[in-house]
Amino acid sequence: MKKKLISLVLIAACVFSMAACGSDNGTTGESGDTAGQTSDAGESDAEDASEDGSSEGGTLIMATNAEFPPYEYHDGGEIVGIDADIAQAIAEELGMTLEIEDMAFDSIITAVSSGKADMGLAGMTVDPDRQKNVNFSDTYATAAQVIIVKEDSAIVGPDDLVGKKIGVQLGTTGDIYAEDIEDAELERYNKGMEAVQALQQGKIDAVVIDGEPAKVFVSENEGLKVLDEPLTEEEYAIAIAKDNDELLEKVNTALATLKDSGKLDEIVAKYISADE
């Protein structure tokens, strides 16, 4: 009888133990499921934040041709200049990280329109042919195509370019406008500096190029001057893909903020002296 009572007690203990074990396992399973649901909710919130623009992040890729001081040029291993600083300021306004891709000037529109770059900044003039392939932001700078000649040159204005051999940078508006000069023979170079060197060597009669880079090239090379009368006057803007209206709107908003705050003027003044 005593042994039988002990056996009954042992059996009851085992049943209680099994029930307790089952309860623990069930709790663990529920905790695991709850943890999973919490994780999914967090990911969903992050996605929603990203979609509505409240979450910062991402990379903004700028295509340029870093042979165009003071708008973009190499300083050691870094690309600097007016356009680089403007792009950096825009990236900061958008909460993004800027990445600059250096390429041939005539590859920039293709890079932007194909989606390999988000925007193109390279002292780029708003031009009807370019507008067929990309959209342009609001203007952020005005510029002029000017003429560089030797100091003793007989060329004193645009009319004197008729029939002359003219150096231009391939794909630039200087290249486009120089094509309209009567009987002119164009020599196209990948870099503006190459055209300037050709002028110094007597291989060409003049160089047509944007005004600010022209000042830099003349200051760094003796015996050259920029003519007072420009060939054309134009506006610079940022190239953005035709199907990226969202980025175009954000860039225009950022540019307006930079203009209103005076930041844009500060960037230009950093590279271009008011008395130049």
Phi, psi and omega in degrees: 000318179295318180295322181294321179295318178298319180297318179297320178298316180297319180296317179298321179297320180294317179299316179298318180296317180295320179297319179296317179299316179300320179295319178298315182298320180295319179297317179299316180299317180295322178298318179298316180296318181298319179298319180296318180295321179297318180296316180297321180297321179297317179295319180298318179298319181296318180296317180298319180296320180294319183292324182271007173082003182277347179259124182280160176140177179098166182246135177252114185264121179254126175265136180208174172235101190280052178228034193220061181293144005267012183282320173202132180197165181274133173232096189069233179263014185240145174265122183232177176131178182303309182296321179296319180290322178295316179298320179296318179295321178295316179301319179295321178297326182270358182070034184238168177259129182274137173232128183253128178250121180268132182205175176297145184302318184283004175260350187294312181300318179296318180297320180287313184293333180271352179089004177287338175225151180279326182205156179242122174233119182198044186055046189266125181278141174290117187225137182306321179294320178291327180292347175288336186248336181219163169265160178238145176287180170298154180295139176242353178198152172251150184210178179216146170273121184243174184242125175257132177222171172288153184300331181261016183290148176278353179280120182239356180192173182305323182297336182279359180278351180302127177075005183266164176267117189242134178263137179220163173270129185306128174085356181276170176292334173300319177298314183295311183291325181294336178297337182273356180282125186302128175058016180283146176254118184266136172245117185260136182233152180289333181231145179300323181297329179294324177293319179297318178297321178296323177296314179299326182276000178079014181280338179224168183265334183198164175236134174252121186202167180298149187301311184293313174301325179301318179299318180295312182299318180292322180293335183262356183224117184292152174085009181241160177211159175256129179292147183295322183272121179286160176282317178211165171238146188205179182236144177261143177210176184259128179276132180222146184303146182303325185267011182247063181296328181297314179293321179302315180295318181294320179295317178297321177296317179295319179297318179298320178296317180294323178292313183295326183278347183088358181297321180298316177297323179296319180296313180297316181297333179297329185248337182236119179285143183296335183266007179283000000 
